[in-house]
Amino acid sequence: MTAPFRGAGMERLQALADVVYDPWIEQVPLRILDGEKLAAKVRELGADILVVESDLVTGPVLECDLRVIGSCRGDPNNVDVAAATAAGIPVLNAPGRNADGVAEMTLALLFAVNRFVVPADADVRAGQVFAGGKIPYQRYRAWQLAGRTAGIVGLGAVGRATKWRLEGIGMRVLAYDPYNPDATHRSLDDMLPECDVVSMHAVVTPETTGMMGAPQFERMPQGAIYLNSARAALHDLDALTAALASGHLGGAGLDHFQGEQLPVDHPLCGMRNVVLTPHIGGATYDTEANHSKMIADDIARLLGGERPLHCVNAEVLDR
Ligand SMILES: NC(=O)c1ccc[n+]([C@@H]2O[C@H](COP(=O)([O-])OP(=O)(O)OC[C@H]3O[C@@H](n4cnc5c(N)ncnc54)[C@H](O)[C@@H]3O)[C@@H](O)[C@H]2O)c1
């Protein structure tokens, strides 16, 4: 087991198997095993169950004598699923494991952007509570969120977890998702002009890549807030930067950047109405507890002759 694992899931797995626990997340410097190194480890231990989160289950790993692979992610993109399927090895996953964590982060970004939390904090730390002849109460007024409208783009696990939280703070919540019948809108263009806040929660596909560009930011009302705690690929960063620089958008909160980095001289870094976090939406201990429970329960089902609930290549179960 090279995934972080904890709680009831860990206890369940320890009752079923001899667990060798060596999680990647405790390693400094960062250690991500490639297929060769992971296969060597599997062979050295004689493991027949492999549970991973970030290590690469590719090439020689699929030639090991594994009964099951647990990938502690919603999208098991660290596993060569086609090769696992060819080898007849079921691949378990953990959809929605981090939905609550990402939704809480989305709300954190929204509050921070809307109420200038980051620059206000910096003023206190810099001893600049009185600045430019104004007291903070003069500089930092905002419209409250209660009573305003939010539009969710992508009503999946994170989108739904964000929806009830926004409703809980008194917002009217719309949603655009062509694949979810519960969404209020079938057209993104129709929804955007109604939104004081737009929050991105779609999966990245050819259809959603760059779905927020200059025309879409233009359709958002003057002063609206844009949030993206999903993936940077969903928007055109230059168009977003221009919409903020012109004053058309009121602010933005972003938890992801292409290549996981934003150059420190990027114009967004100089904007006080923008909050930037480095892909930490899902970084909660609960995410680990959730995937541990899902993967351990499904391993128990599989070993007990039942069908697992979350298997991305369920066709191998019928062979
Ligand atoms: N910041 C983080 O740490 C973090 C953590 C987990 C997930 N994410 C990201 O959050 C997003 C949502 O994850 P999830 O677990 O809710 O995934 P999910 O698969 O449960 O939901 C994705 C939703 O996108 C919808 N969708 C597909 N095509 C669409 C389109 N053209 N327009 C609008 N919606 C469309 C799907 O119907 C689905 O409801 C993903 O982009 C994921 O990568 C970020």
The ligand as an SDF file (V2000), in Angstrom:
LIG
                    3D

 44 48  0  0  0  0  0  0  0  0999 V2000
   -8.8550   21.2840   -6.6550 N   0  0  0  0  0  0  0  0  0  0  0  0
   -8.7750   20.0120   -6.3570 C   0  0  0  0  0  0  0  0  0  0  0  0
   -7.9560   19.6210   -5.5100 O   0  0  0  0  0  0  0  0  0  0  0  0
   -9.6920   19.0280   -7.0260 C   0  0  0  0  0  0  0  0  0  0  0  0
   -9.9590   17.7990   -6.3820 C   0  0  0  0  0  0  0  0  0  0  0  0
  -10.8840   16.9370   -6.9700 C   0  0  0  0  0  0  0  0  0  0  0  0
  -11.4780   17.2490   -8.1800 C   0  0  0  0  0  0  0  0  0  0  0  0
  -11.1330   18.4100   -8.8020 N   0  0  0  0  0  0  0  0  0  0  0  0
  -11.7320   18.7510  -10.1010 C   0  0  0  0  0  0  0  0  0  0  0  0
  -13.0930   19.1210   -9.8620 O   0  0  0  0  0  0  0  0  0  0  0  0
  -13.8770   18.8060  -11.0170 C   0  0  0  0  0  0  0  0  0  0  0  0
  -15.1110   18.0370  -10.6070 C   0  0  0  0  0  0  0  0  0  0  0  0
  -14.7360   16.7930  -10.0010 O   0  0  0  0  0  0  0  0  0  0  0  0
  -15.8910   15.7570   -9.5750 P   0  0  0  0  0  0  0  0  0  0  0  0
  -15.2520   14.7640   -8.6620 O   0  0  0  0  0  0  0  0  0  0  0  0
  -17.1030   16.4910   -9.1290 O   0  0  0  0  0  0  0  0  0  0  0  0
  -16.1730   15.0490  -10.9870 O   0  0  0  0  0  0  0  0  0  0  0  0
  -17.5490   14.4120  -11.4870 P   0  0  0  0  0  0  0  0  0  0  0  0
  -17.1760   13.4930  -12.5880 O   0  0  0  0  0  0  0  0  0  0  0  0
  -18.3480   13.8860  -10.3310 O   0  0  0  0  0  0  0  0  0  0  0  0
  -18.3500   15.6710  -12.0830 O   0  0  0  0  0  0  0  0  0  0  0  0
  -17.9910   16.2990  -13.2780 C   0  0  0  0  0  0  0  0  0  0  0  0
  -19.2540   16.8760  -13.8990 C   0  0  0  0  0  0  0  0  0  0  0  0
  -18.8990   17.5700  -15.1060 O   0  0  0  0  0  0  0  0  0  0  0  0
  -20.0140   17.4380  -15.9430 C   0  0  0  0  0  0  0  0  0  0  0  0
  -19.7510   17.8060  -17.3290 N   0  0  0  0  0  0  0  0  0  0  0  0
  -19.2610   17.0410  -18.3370 C   0  0  0  0  0  0  0  0  0  0  0  0
  -19.2280   17.7490  -19.4900 N   0  0  0  0  0  0  0  0  0  0  0  0
  -19.7260   18.9670  -19.2010 C   0  0  0  0  0  0  0  0  0  0  0  0
  -19.9600   20.1310  -19.9590 C   0  0  0  0  0  0  0  0  0  0  0  0
  -19.7120   20.1700  -21.2790 N   0  0  0  0  0  0  0  0  0  0  0  0
  -20.4620   21.2130  -19.3460 N   0  0  0  0  0  0  0  0  0  0  0  0
  -20.7520   21.1930  -18.0240 C   0  0  0  0  0  0  0  0  0  0  0  0
  -20.5540   20.1150  -17.2460 N   0  0  0  0  0  0  0  0  0  0  0  0
  -20.0530   19.0180  -17.8180 C   0  0  0  0  0  0  0  0  0  0  0  0
  -20.3930   15.9750  -15.7950 C   0  0  0  0  0  0  0  0  0  0  0  0
  -21.7180   15.7260  -16.2900 O   0  0  0  0  0  0  0  0  0  0  0  0
  -20.2820   15.8110  -14.2960 C   0  0  0  0  0  0  0  0  0  0  0  0
  -21.5290   16.0730  -13.6470 O   0  0  0  0  0  0  0  0  0  0  0  0
  -12.9380   18.0500  -11.9790 C   0  0  0  0  0  0  0  0  0  0  0  0
  -12.4330   18.9620  -12.9390 O   0  0  0  0  0  0  0  0  0  0  0  0
  -11.8170   17.5970  -11.0830 C   0  0  0  0  0  0  0  0  0  0  0  0
  -10.6150   17.4240  -11.7840 O   0  0  0  0  0  0  0  0  0  0  0  0
  -10.2920   19.3160   -8.2350 C   0  0  0  0  0  0  0  0  0  0  0  0
  1  2  1  0
  2  3  2  0
  2  4  1  0
  4  5  1  0
  4 44  2  0
  5  6  2  0
  6  7  1  0
  7  8  2  0
  8  9  1  0
  8 44  1  0
  9 10  1  0
  9 42  1  0
 10 11  1  0
 11 12  1  0
 11 40  1  0
 12 13  1  0
 13 14  1  0
 14 15  2  0
 14 16  1  0
 14 17  1  0
 17 18  1  0
 18 19  2  0
 18 20  1  0
 18 21  1  0
 21 22  1  0
 22 23  1  0
 23 24  1  0
 23 38  1  0
 24 25  1  0
 25 26  1  0
 25 36  1  0
 26 27  1  0
 26 35  1  0
 27 28  2  0
 28 29  1  0
 29 30  1  0
 29 35  2  0
 30 31  1  0
 30 32  2  0
 32 33  1  0
 33 34  2  0
 34 35  1  0
 36 37  1  0
 36 38  1  0
 38 39  1  0
 40 41  1  0
 40 42  1  0
 42 43  1  0
M  CHG  2   8   1  16  -1
M  END
$$$$
